[in-house]
Amino acid sequence: MSDIEKDAKGQYAKSIADRKSTGVHSAKPQ
């Protein structure tokens, strides 16, 4: 897991919890 992925998980933890169907890939800025 890259630092970017870790950072995204940290920043978007709430979003991921809200949007479990989409997860990090959608929550993470492209």
N, CA, C and O atoms as CSV, one atom per row, in Angstrom:
chain,resi,resn,atom,element,x,y,z
A,1,MET,N,N,0.856,-1.207,0.000
A,1,MET,CA,C,0.000,0.000,0.000
A,1,MET,C,C,0.884,1.246,0.000
A,1,MET,O,O,1.785,1.379,0.828
A,2,SER,N,N,0.621,2.142,-0.922
A,2,SER,CA,C,1.427,3.357,-1.031
A,2,SER,C,C,0.998,4.389,-0.002
A,2,SER,O,O,-0.078,4.282,0.584
A,3,ASP,N,N,1.842,5.387,0.214
A,3,ASP,CA,C,1.508,6.456,1.159
A,3,ASP,C,C,0.253,7.193,0.717
A,3,ASP,O,O,-0.558,7.609,1.544
A,4,ILE,N,N,0.099,7.351,-0.588
A,4,ILE,CA,C,-1.080,8.046,-1.117
A,4,ILE,C,C,-2.348,7.303,-0.721
A,4,ILE,O,O,-3.339,7.915,-0.321
A,5,GLU,N,N,-2.309,5.983,-0.837
A,5,GLU,CA,C,-3.483,5.191,-0.473
A,5,GLU,C,C,-3.768,5.315,1.016
A,5,GLU,O,O,-4.924,5.443,1.420
A,6,LYS,N,N,-2.715,5.279,1.839
A,6,LYS,CA,C,-2.895,5.437,3.283
A,6,LYS,C,C,-3.493,6.801,3.588
A,6,LYS,O,O,-4.414,6.914,4.398
A,7,ASP,N,N,-2.971,7.836,2.940
A,7,ASP,CA,C,-3.454,9.197,3.160
A,7,ASP,C,C,-4.914,9.310,2.757
A,7,ASP,O,O,-5.721,9.919,3.459
A,8,ALA,N,N,-5.237,8.722,1.625
A,8,ALA,CA,C,-6.619,8.775,1.147
A,8,ALA,C,C,-7.549,8.073,2.124
A,8,ALA,O,O,-8.641,8.564,2.409
A,9,LYS,N,N,-7.121,6.926,2.639
A,9,LYS,CA,C,-7.953,6.195,3.594
A,9,LYS,C,C,-8.150,7.021,4.854
A,9,LYS,O,O,-9.234,7.021,5.438
A,10,GLY,N,N,-7.104,7.724,5.273
A,10,GLY,CA,C,-7.219,8.547,6.473
A,10,GLY,C,C,-8.162,9.716,6.257
A,10,GLY,O,O,-9.008,10.004,7.103
A,11,GLN,N,N,-8.015,10.393,5.118
A,11,GLN,CA,C,-8.816,11.581,4.842
A,11,GLN,C,C,-10.267,11.224,4.557
A,11,GLN,O,O,-11.186,11.946,4.942
A,12,TYR,N,N,-10.456,10.100,3.878
A,12,TYR,CA,C,-11.803,9.768,3.409
A,12,TYR,C,C,-12.443,8.635,4.207
A,12,TYR,O,O,-13.390,7.993,3.753
A,13,ALA,N,N,-11.899,8.400,5.421
A,13,ALA,CA,C,-12.427,7.310,6.246
A,13,ALA,C,C,-13.937,7.435,6.419
A,13,ALA,O,O,-14.661,6.447,6.297
A,14,LYS,N,N,-14.408,8.638,6.700
A,14,LYS,CA,C,-15.847,8.853,6.891
A,14,LYS,C,C,-16.597,8.618,5.587
A,14,LYS,O,O,-17.673,8.021,5.580
A,15,SER,N,N,-16.026,9.087,4.491
A,15,SER,CA,C,-16.670,8.902,3.189
A,15,SER,C,C,-16.769,7.419,2.857
A,15,SER,O,O,-17.783,6.949,2.341
A,16,ILE,N,N,-15.699,6.692,3.160
A,16,ILE,CA,C,-15.696,5.254,2.896
A,16,ILE,C,C,-16.765,4.570,3.740
A,16,ILE,O,O,-17.472,3.685,3.260
A,17,ALA,N,N,-16.876,4.978,4.975
A,17,ALA,CA,C,-17.884,4.397,5.856
A,17,ALA,C,C,-19.278,4.688,5.313
A,17,ALA,O,O,-20.179,3.854,5.404
A,18,ASP,N,N,-19.443,5.880,4.749
A,18,ASP,CA,C,-20.736,6.260,4.176
A,18,ASP,C,C,-20.970,5.586,2.829
A,18,ASP,O,O,-22.099,5.253,2.470
A,19,ARG,N,N,-19.873,5.393,2.093
A,19,ARG,CA,C,-19.997,4.893,0.719
A,19,ARG,C,C,-19.227,3.590,0.574
A,19,ARG,O,O,-18.322,3.482,-0.254
A,20,LYS,N,N,-19.590,2.604,1.384
A,20,LYS,CA,C,-18.882,1.326,1.377
A,20,LYS,C,C,-18.953,0.673,0.003
A,20,LYS,O,O,-18.041,-0.057,-0.386
A,21,SER,N,N,-20.015,0.927,-0.723
A,21,SER,CA,C,-20.193,0.307,-2.034
A,21,SER,C,C,-19.142,0.807,-3.026
A,21,SER,O,O,-18.735,0.072,-3.926
A,22,THR,N,N,-18.703,2.059,-2.861
A,22,THR,CA,C,-17.717,2.613,-3.780
A,22,THR,C,C,-16.306,2.441,-3.231
A,22,THR,O,O,-15.409,2.010,-3.956
A,23,GLY,N,N,-16.104,2.771,-1.968
A,23,GLY,CA,C,-14.809,2.554,-1.350
A,23,GLY,C,C,-13.772,3.598,-1.717
A,23,GLY,O,O,-14.103,4.677,-2.207
A,24,VAL,N,N,-12.501,3.260,-1.471
A,24,VAL,CA,C,-11.409,4.215,-1.628
A,24,VAL,C,C,-11.280,4.702,-3.065
A,24,VAL,O,O,-11.015,5.880,-3.300
A,25,HIS,N,N,-11.465,3.810,-4.020
A,25,HIS,CA,C,-11.209,4.155,-5.420
A,25,HIS,C,C,-12.055,5.339,-5.873
A,25,HIS,O,O,-11.586,6.188,-6.631
A,26,SER,N,N,-13.291,5.397,-5.413
A,26,SER,CA,C,-14.159,6.508,-5.796
A,26,SER,C,C,-13.921,7.711,-4.895
A,26,SER,O,O,-14.020,8.857,-5.334
A,27,ALA,N,N,-13.606,7.439,-3.625
A,27,ALA,CA,C,-13.416,8.525,-2.673
A,27,ALA,C,C,-12.118,9.279,-2.960
A,27,ALA,O,O,-12.025,10.487,-2.747
A,28,LYS,N,N,-11.117,8.539,-3.450
A,28,LYS,CA,C,-9.808,9.132,-3.711
A,28,LYS,C,C,-9.858,10.035,-4.935
A,28,LYS,O,O,-10.363,9.618,-5.977
A,29,PRO,N,N,-9.350,11.258,-4.840
A,29,PRO,CA,C,-9.308,12.166,-5.994
A,29,PRO,C,C,-8.471,11.576,-7.119
A,29,PRO,O,O,-7.408,11.006,-6.875
A,30,GLN,N,N,-8.940,11.710,-8.323
A,30,GLN,CA,C,-8.246,11.134,-9.478
A,30,GLN,C,C,-7.082,12.015,-9.888
A,30,GLN,O,O,-6.374,11.697,-10.843
